[in-house]
């Protein structure tokens, strides 16, 4: 918006310079032509005093520049009156909150324990009221006195041409053009400036005022102390973090902020993460969708939104978001890897289909990524899900072959049995034997398959 404002300001400045150049050229013409005209009158026997060139130049330029300045000032005053933003609503009420534990209060730098309002004072609206009254009066007078205003303008035009310009040719038309140009330029410029820059100042004051409540203070603290991407990573489903975690008192405070008062991507992200942790998945989805409209270039927002939808059981919608991410960020290997992993938590067949699609893009666009044992592990898991879902048929055998090849590549790329990837491989192959999460069982369908057993050795036993 600042760039657009700057363009408007530059355009207005250039327009006024153009008006000044027109005035200068007209004044030069008056200075040069008036003495010749007077000389012609003298030859006819009726001598009239001639303006010398210097006096004509100064008279024309000075008079019309004064008219332009006055017109811009009047137009600017009207633009300011019409552009003053009105307060849409008074400070909303919030419910009293209970005292927070000391740890949270320390984090929030001494938040008050309770409050009945966001603010104990309200903004002064006298300027808005005066603007409202005056604009109505001006519009009313303009409509009812239009004929008188026109007559007054024509009279002023005639007087200016007679007394300021000695009835120089074109003086009346020049006066009308300069007055109208100055009024329009001044009105539009100051109207736009008032509607934008003044609104920004008032919004900043409102932001300060609303941050006086504990909920808004908690939101501001979260936004300024926790990185946005870190919040999104906590929301996203991964093997290390399948759920968003337990809610904290800080989350409960943040969640009290009304959705309509969220302004930035950071605020939407912090609020959405808090809502997800306290169990309001619908509100979390709403926040991340709004954040995406403001920042469609952040891949982590796509992954977080997909995770929230998956937890809500909206598997098709979750897969759509992941597919959108792979298409939009196909030139980003990290995003494709994250998408591949997140898709594994979407139920079959949507999940493994999306995961394998991301894997194909990785293989095609980033062949070196196939040397990552983690990627091979995820490919094996996706094919394991596919095999378990298909049960029988030629496609299931293709899935088994692909899963076995990926497992072989994992053991080849990570030969150490105690490597983190190898440990995860054993867990999803036989959760019961490893004492791991029974739901992390992407390869359990192959646990009795000798070909897989040959590569996936059981956990070494302590002697």
Buried (B, 14 or more C-beta within 10 A) or exposed (E): EEEEBEEBEEEBEEBBEEBBEBBBEBBBBBBEBBBEBBEEBEEEEEEEEBBEBEBBBEBBBEBBBEBBBBBBBBBBBBBBBBBBBEEEEEBEEBEEBEEBEEEBBEBBEEBEEEBEBBBEEEBEEEEBEEBBEBBEEEEEEEEEEEEEEEEEBEEBBBEBBEEBBBEBBEBBEBBBBBBEBBBBBBBBBBBBBBBBBBBBEBEEEBBEBBBBBBBBBBBBBBBEEBEBBEBBBBBBBBBEEEEBEEBBBBBBBBBBBEEEBBEBBBBBBBBBBBBBBBEBBEBBBBBBBBBBEEBEEBBBBBBBBBBBBBBBEBBEBBBBBBBBBBEBBBEBBEBBBBBBBBBBBBBBBBBBBBBBBBBBBBBEEBEEBBEBBBBBBBBBBBBBBBBBBBEEEEEBEBBBEBBBBBBBBBBEBBEEBEBEBBBBBBBBBBBEEBEBEEEBBBBBBBBEBEEBBEBBEEBEEEE
